[in-house]
Amino acid sequence: MSADLVRYSAAAGVAEIMLDRAPVNALSMPLIDALLAALARARDDEAVRAVIVASAHKVFCAGLDLDIVRGKPGIETKKFLERLYFALNDTQYRMGKPTIAAIDGAVRAGGMTIAISCDMIVAGDASTFGYPEIDVGLIPAIHFVQLPRLVGKHQAFGLLFLGDPFDAATAFRMGLISEIVPKGTALDRAREIARRLAAKSPIVMKIGRDAFMRAVDADFRRSVENAAESFALVATTEDCQEGLNAFVEKRTPSYKGR
């Protein structure tokens, strides 16, 4: 595990995984691998009975490091998606213990993937959320699968295709997050919940959570694979590269439809 990208600690049955790639936890392959390693460590530690994922910075996660997609062939993008989409989903699916995302700041794009992969999301009331991919020539592919299941087709479409940020109150109203708490207290509240979950029977929790995951999984994995293919295809278009370059260069993109 890359100690400089993820902080890991465990005490009293609760593991805490802190994303720590300053300043905004932009997702790189090393960061995702460090997160997956931390989750696997918590999963394999019998003393750990609940897991919290949080940020060491003001931003929970701003999404992908654009260098993963900018100027890269689709096959390279697909390698990253296999880690962020498939490996993260599989790791969470088989955790056998509850996971909680504690958010006290902005979370966008791929950061939403990490948050939603957890069983619960506790957010400070000043937190903001969003799927801005469409504005840089990308698509929030996995969220085509995740979001409609959580908030419904019509709510999801606007969030995904307009790309506007939204606040914690809106996220809670739509059922996207579990709880809203005062700014700066999300981690404390997540710890309270984690301690309560950790006090339950670990074998009953594992059997129950496994059953819950099977019940809500349905055809999720196949749908995610289709979404990843679409993301990789979009990444090869001229419009995608124009959108990414325009974002980096702080100018308005000029899309050509190809």
C-alpha positions in Angstrom: 0.0 0.0 0.0 1.3 3.5 -0.8 1.5 5.2 2.6 1.7 8.6 0.9 -1.6 8.1 -0.9 -3.8 6.3 1.6 -3.7 6.4 5.4 -4.8 3.3 7.2 -5.6 2.8 10.9 -7.7 0.4 12.9 -8.9 0.4 16.5 -11.8 -1.0 18.5 -13.1 -3.0 15.6 -13.2 0.0 13.1 -10.8 0.5 10.2 -10.3 4.0 8.8 -9.1 4.5 5.3 -8.2 8.1 4.5 -7.6 9.2 0.9 -4.4 11.3 0.9 -3.4 12.6 -2.5 -3.2 16.3 -2.1 -4.8 18.6 -2.9 -8.1 17.0 -4.2 -7.5 13.2 -4.2 -7.5 13.1 -8.0 -7.8 9.4 -9.0 -4.7 7.8 -10.4 -3.9 4.1 -10.8 -1.6 4.2 -7.7 -4.3 5.8 -5.6 -6.9 3.3 -6.7 -4.5 0.4 -6.0 -3.7 1.8 -2.6 -7.5 2.1 -1.8 -8.1 -1.4 -2.9 -5.2 -2.7 -0.9 -6.5 -0.9 2.2 -10.0 -2.3 1.7 -8.6 -5.8 1.3 -6.5 -5.3 4.5 -9.6 -4.4 6.4 -11.6 -7.3 4.9 -8.9 -9.8 5.9 -8.4 -8.5 9.4 -10.8 -10.5 11.7 -10.5 -7.8 14.3 -12.0 -5.2 12.0 -15.8 -5.3 11.9 -16.6 -2.0 10.2 -14.8 0.3 7.7 -14.8 4.1 7.1 -13.6 5.7 3.9 -12.9 9.4 4.2 -10.5 12.1 3.0 -7.4 13.7 4.6 -8.2 16.9 2.7 -11.1 19.4 2.3 -12.2 17.7 -0.9 -13.3 14.1 -0.6 -12.4 13.3 -4.2 -12.5 15.5 -7.4 -12.6 12.5 -9.8 -10.1 11.2 -12.3 -6.7 12.6 -12.9 -7.3 13.7 -16.5 -3.9 12.4 -17.6 -5.4 8.9 -17.4 -7.6 9.8 -20.4 -6.0 12.8 -22.1 -4.0 11.7 -25.1 -4.2 8.0 -24.2 -5.6 5.1 -26.3 -8.8 3.5 -25.2 -7.1 0.4 -24.1 -5.1 2.4 -21.5 -8.3 4.0 -20.2 -9.9 0.6 -20.0 -7.1 -0.7 -17.7 -7.9 2.1 -15.2 -11.6 1.4 -15.4 -11.1 -2.2 -14.6 -9.6 -1.1 -11.3 -12.0 1.7 -10.5 -15.2 -0.1 -11.7 -14.7 -3.8 -11.5 -12.0 -4.3 -8.8 -13.6 -1.8 -6.5 -17.1 -3.3 -7.0 -15.8 -6.8 -6.4 -13.8 -5.8 -3.3 -16.8 -4.1 -1.8 -19.1 -6.9 -2.8 -17.0 -9.4 -0.9 -16.1 -7.3 2.1 -18.3 -9.2 4.5 -18.4 -6.2 6.8 -20.1 -2.7 6.5 -18.4 0.2 4.9 -19.3 3.9 5.4 -18.2 6.9 3.3 -17.7 10.1 5.4 -17.8 13.2 3.3 -17.2 16.7 4.4 -16.5 18.6 1.2 -16.7 18.3 -2.6 -17.1 14.9 -4.3 -17.2 14.6 -8.1 -17.2 12.1 -10.9 -15.0 9.1 -10.0 -15.2 10.2 -6.3 -18.9 9.5 -6.5 -18.0 6.0 -7.6 -15.9 5.5 -4.4 -18.6 7.0 -2.2 -21.5 5.0 -3.7 -19.6 1.8 -3.5 -19.9 2.0 0.3 -23.0 0.8 2.2 -23.7 4.1 3.8 -22.8 7.7 3.1 -22.7 10.3 5.8 -22.2 13.9 4.6 -21.6 17.3 6.1 -24.3 19.8 5.2 -21.8 21.9 3.2 -20.8 19.0 1.0 -21.4 19.2 -2.7 -21.8 16.4 -5.3 -21.7 16.2 -9.0 -21.1 14.4 -12.3 -19.2 17.0 -14.4 -17.9 14.5 -17.0 -20.2 15.7 -19.7 -18.6 19.1 -19.6 -15.2 17.8 -20.4 -16.2 15.5 -23.2 -16.6 12.4 -21.2 -19.5 10.3 -19.9 -20.1 9.3 -16.3 -20.4 5.7 -17.5 -20.7 3.7 -14.3 -23.3 6.1 -13.0 -25.5 5.2 -15.8 -25.8 1.9 -13.9 -25.6 3.1 -10.3 -27.6 6.4 -10.2 -31.0 5.4 -11.8 -31.1 2.5 -9.3 -30.7 4.9 -6.4 -32.7 8.0 -7.4 -34.8 6.9 -10.4 -34.4 7.4 -14.2 -35.6 11.0 -14.5 -33.7 12.4 -11.5 -30.6 10.6 -12.7 -30.7 11.8 -16.3 -30.6 15.5 -15.4 -27.7 15.0 -12.9 -25.7 13.0 -15.5 -26.3 15.0 -18.6 -26.4 18.6 -17.3 -23.4 18.1 -15.1 -24.5 20.7 -12.5 -23.3 20.3 -8.9 -25.9 19.8 -6.2 -25.9 20.1 -2.4 -26.2 17.6 0.4 -29.9 18.5 1.0 -30.7 17.6 -2.6 -28.6 14.4 -2.4 -30.5 13.4 0.8 -33.9 14.2 -0.7 -33.1 11.9 -3.6 -31.9 9.1 -1.4 -28.3 9.3 -2.6 -26.8 9.7 0.9 -27.8 8.2 4.3 -27.5 11.2 6.6 -26.7 14.9 6.7 -24.8 16.2 9.7 -23.3 19.6 10.5 -20.2 20.6 8.6 -17.1 19.1 10.0 -18.8 16.3 11.9 -19.2 13.6 9.1 -16.3 11.6 10.3 -17.4 11.7 13.9 -20.8 10.6 13.0 -19.4 7.8 10.8 -17.4 6.6 13.7 -20.5 6.5 15.9 -22.3 4.4 13.3 -19.2 2.2 12.7 -18.9 1.4 16.4 -22.5 0.4 16.6 -22.1 -1.9 13.5 -18.9 -3.3 14.9 -20.8 -4.4 18.1 -23.0 -6.7 16.1 -22.3 -10.4 15.6 -19.6 -10.5 12.9 -20.9 -13.8 11.5 -24.5 -12.6 11.4 -23.3 -9.3 9.8 -21.3 -11.2 7.2 -24.1 -13.6 6.2 -26.6 -10.8 6.3 -24.5 -8.4 4.3 -23.6 -11.1 1.7 -27.4 -11.7 1.3 -28.1 -8.0 1.0 -25.4 -7.6 -1.7 -26.7 -10.5 -3.7 -30.2 -9.0 -3.5 -29.2 -5.6 -4.8 -26.6 -6.7 -7.3 -28.9 -8.1 -10.0 -27.1 -7.7 -13.3 -25.0 -4.9 -12.0 -21.6 -6.3 -13.1 -22.7 -6.9 -16.7 -24.2 -3.5 -16.9 -20.9 -1.9 -15.6 -18.9 -3.8 -18.2 -21.1 -2.3 -20.9 -20.6 1.2 -19.3 -16.8 0.7 -19.3 -16.8 -0.1 -23.0 -18.8 3.1 -23.7 -16.4 5.2 -21.6 -13.4 3.8 -23.4 -15.0 4.4 -26.8 -15.9 8.0 -25.9 -12.3 8.6 -24.7 -11.0 7.9 -28.2 -13.2 10.6 -29.9 -11.8 13.9 -31.0 -14.5 15.7 -29.0 -13.4 14.0 -25.8 -9.8 15.1 -26.3 -10.9 18.6 -27.2 -13.0 18.8 -24.1 -10.1 17.6 -21.9 -7.6 20.0 -23.5 -10.0 22.9 -23.2 -10.5 22.2 -19.5 -6.8 22.0 -18.8 -6.2 25.2 -20.9 -9.1 27.0 -19.3 -11.0 27.8 -22.5 -14.3 27.0 -24.1 -14.2 23.7 -26.0 -15.0 23.7 -29.7 -16.7 20.4 -30.4 -16.9 19.0 -34.0 -19.1 15.9 -33.4 -16.4 13.4 -34.1 
